[in-house]
């Protein structure tokens, strides 16, 4: 799967999760619609550098798949929480929970697609 297709898939997975989590929890912020939009914007901003960093670590430096993926995803989780928290005025702890849910879903999907040769 190319980076652009992976980015679109990431947005399709993460935006509805952000919407649903904010709506379900009733957290005070700009609302579930803004959360979904913030998730999509965050993905569009962070996915290209995360993809490039993973490719560099894994293919150019010879790091193992997991050795490259884990630090890149950890950086994405925290950075995305900061972006989402700022964009929808959500406290960092809750933004980190939101980021963890949505990024785990999309990263997990990407890993499964890769492992099964579909990505």
TAKA-V556462 format. One record per backbone hydrogen bond with DSSP energy under -1.0 kcal/mol. CO is the residue of the C=O (numbers start at 0). NH is the residue of the N-H. If there is no record, write none. Layout:
CO/NH ; CO/NH
//
This chain:
1/5 ; 2/6 ; 3/7 ; 4/8 ; 5/9 ; 6/10 ; 7/11 ; 8/12 ; 9/13 ; 10/14 ; 13/17 ; 14/18 ; 15/19 ; 16/20 ; 17/21 ; 18/22 ; 19/23 ; 20/24 ; 21/25 ; 30/34 ; 31/35 ; 32/36 ; 33/37 ; 34/38 ; 35/39 ; 36/40 ; 37/41 ; 38/42 ; 39/43 ; 40/44 ; 41/45 ; 42/46 ; 45/49 ; 46/50 ; 47/51 ; 48/52 ; 49/53 ; 50/54 ; 51/55 ; 52/56 ; 53/57 ; 54/58 ; 55/60 ; 56/62 ; 63/67 ; 64/68 ; 65/69 ; 67/71 ; 68/72 ; 69/73 ; 70/74 ; 71/75 ; 72/76 ; 73/77 ; 74/78 ; 75/79 ; 76/80 ; 77/81 ; 78/82 ; 79/83 ; 80/84 ; 81/85 ; 82/86 ; 83/87 ; 84/89 ; 87/29 ; 90/94 ; 91/95 ; 92/96 ; 93/97 ; 94/98 ; 95/99 ; 96/100 ; 97/101 ; 98/102 ; 99/103 ; 100/104 ; 101/105 ; 102/106 ; 103/107 ; 104/108 ; 105/109 ; 106/110 ; 107/111 ; 108/112 ; 109/113 ; 110/114 ; 111/115 ; 112/117 ; 112/118 ; 113/116
//
